[in-house]
Each structure stands twice: as structure tokens, then as C-alpha cells.
Amino acid sequence: MVNRVDMKKALAEIESSLDLDYAAIAEKYGLVRSTLSRQARGKTTSRAEFLSRSLQLDGRRMSGMMSALASDPYR
């Protein structure tokens, strides 16, 4: 499991660095290089963010379905 604090520190270092050496930064913070790279490039999100977005979408879908049911003349 990825330590969020270490990931945030590594991402901050990447943002402030002129030399993007993902391997060295990942090793420094005990992270997997590919995970750090994907996170830095915005190709992945944390599980908490994923679940939050999924729940928001489910809420919107449910709201849309309820509206459709309410306006259904054959109901």
C-alpha cells in the first residue's frame, strides 16, 4: 500500500525539480517508480479519490433515474 504522506512529498519534489528522475525520487521515498510516474502525470488516482468520484456519479445516475421515473406518463 502506498503511503500518502510519502507520495505527496515525492510529488512535491517532482514539481520543484528540474531533473525528473522518477526512479531516484521513488527510491528515496520507498515508492514504486511506475506508480509515482503515473500519479505525477495524472494517469492514476488514489483509491479514495476513485471511490469518491464513483459515489458522486452513482448519485447523479440515481437522480436522473428518479427524474425519468417521475416524468414517465405510463407509470
SELUM-484191 format. One line per 5 residues: number of its first residue (from 1); their letters; for each residue z, x, y of C-alpha. Coordinates in nm, 4 decimals. Layout:
BEGIN
NUM = A = Z,X,Y; ... $
END
This chain:
BEGIN
1 = MVNRV = 0.0000,0.0000,0.0000; -0.0884,0.1272,0.3461; 0.1981,0.1991,0.5820; 0.1127,0.0068,0.9022; 0.3012,0.2494,1.1262 $
6 = DMKKA = 0.1116,0.5476,0.9867; -0.2187,0.3599,1.0133; -0.1518,0.2756,1.3783; -0.0600,0.6375,1.4539; -0.3743,0.7618,1.2785 $
11 = LAEIE = -0.5943,0.5111,1.4637; -0.4378,0.6150,1.7947; -0.5109,0.9778,1.7127; -0.8718,0.8926,1.6277; -0.9149,0.7067,1.9570 $
16 = SSLDL = -0.7804,1.0005,2.1563; -0.9607,1.2683,1.9553; -1.2879,1.4325,2.0484; -1.3373,1.5659,1.6953; -1.3429,1.2812,1.4417 $
21 = DYAAI = -1.2189,1.4444,1.1243; -1.1144,1.1389,0.9233; -1.0206,1.3492,0.6207; -0.7776,1.5698,0.8146; -0.6201,1.2779,1.0002 $
26 = AEKYG = -0.5905,1.0720,0.6803; -0.4225,1.3619,0.5006; -0.1851,1.4177,0.7937; -0.0620,1.0560,0.7734; -0.0848,1.0168,0.3955 $
31 = LVRST = -0.3704,0.7664,0.4052; -0.6902,0.7275,0.2040; -0.9822,0.8628,0.4097; -1.2167,0.5728,0.3340; -0.9517,0.3142,0.4263 $
36 = LSRQA = -0.8814,0.4903,0.7553; -1.2527,0.5231,0.8303; -1.3244,0.1541,0.7600; -1.0265,0.0455,0.9678; -1.1308,0.2700,1.2594 $
41 = RGKTT = -1.4876,0.1353,1.2507; -1.3658,-0.2254,1.2324; -1.5129,-0.2776,0.8856; -1.1865,-0.3991,0.7367; -0.8702,-0.5725,0.8458 $
46 = SRAEF = -0.5169,-0.5843,0.7204; -0.4233,-0.8466,0.4624; -0.2052,-1.0202,0.7205; -0.4986,-1.0485,0.9638; -0.7249,-1.1775,0.6865 $
51 = LSRSL = -0.4747,-1.4441,0.5836; -0.4152,-1.5445,0.9447; -0.7876,-1.5928,1.0045; -0.8279,-1.7797,0.6757; -0.5492,-2.0202,0.7625 $
56 = QLDGR = -0.6993,-2.0802,1.1075; -1.0363,-2.1588,0.9510; -0.8753,-2.3904,0.6971; -0.7029,-2.5738,0.9803; -1.0332,-2.6158,1.1653 $
61 = RMSGM = -1.2070,-2.7350,0.8486; -0.9320,-2.9860,0.7826; -0.9528,-3.1111,1.1411; -1.3301,-3.1503,1.1085; -1.2986,-3.3380,0.7808 $
66 = MSALA = -1.0364,-3.5715,0.9246; -1.2621,-3.6452,1.2229; -1.5560,-3.7141,0.9925; -1.3462,-3.9471,0.7790; -1.2152,-4.1323,1.0829 $
71 = SDPYR = -1.5672,-4.1959,1.2132; -1.7143,-4.2925,0.8742; -1.8260,-4.6584,0.9068; -1.8285,-4.7086,0.5263; -1.4658,-4.6168,0.4827 $
END
